[in-house]
Amino acid sequence: MRHKSSQKKVKKGKKTSKNKVKNINYKIVLFCSAAIILSLSLFNLIFHSISANRHVPTTKIEIDTKKQLSEKKYFWETFLREHHTYLPGWLELAEIELQLENREGAIQALETARNINPNSDLYQEVANKLGLSGF
């Protein structure tokens, strides 16, 4: 009789170790799945945030050019506060605004230039150059 009970204990021990192995395998699969999903989600977020942004200057030349344009814009805005009828200044500001991708600012500068002298050849030339000839 002892012999049968010891066989039962051995069988129960085997079942317990099989369950432990299954449990460990389950945890490994679960961990790997979570890691893959997290990695793909992170990649997706990074990819879309980069592609959604407008062009960001990446080279030193682009950064310097943007800085120079911003400095020129500041100069002309300051100058034109005191000399608001200086037509070439408004036209230069319109060109700078368009280079800085600020179409509304360029249009405002052109409107001011047109109000100063609507028949000016300079005004028409800059408007055509900026692609705002019908303006």
Buried (B, 14 or more C-beta within 10 A) or exposed (E): EEEEEEEEEEEEEEEEEEEEEEEEEEEEEEEEEEEEEEEEEEEEEEEEEEEEEEEEEEEEEEEEEBEEBEEBBEBBBEBBEEEEEBBEBBBBBBBBBBBBEBEEBBBBBBEBBBEBEEEBEEBBEBBEEBEBEEB
